[in-house]
Amino acid sequence: MPTSHEEFVHEVQRRLRMAGYDLVGETDTETPGVRVSRTPAGALVSWTPLSGPSPRTSPAQGLGEATESAVRAAVETVLLQHGYTIWTERAGNGITVLLPHLAPPLPAHRETPDD
């Protein structure tokens, strides 16, 4: 487990690289690809499509939304499989990976008669 915020961000980057993502610099918003940047809550994973940044009102909005949904689902799957707690906003371009101490506790499993 990482001991600092920077180590946490580097661990998220490493996990995404291991999953096959090529990462671009965190301040580079023009180059297509996935980036991981530090935020107060943890790490923000965001991306720029091959066509570059574009407003959501473009004529190809339907295709862009479908592609964004696919990228979002794939990145979320990788992060969740590694035990991260994530926060996404539908209107935002990115996924926040929460620092462990900011993640809400998991509810305790309660056995029921059906278990």
Secondary structure, DSSP 8 states (H G I E B T S, - for coil): --SSHHHHHHHHHHHHHHTT--B--TT--SSSEEEEEEETTEEEEEEE-TT----TTSTTHHHHHHHHHHHHHHHHHHHHHTT--EEE-TTSSSEEEE-GGGS---------TT-
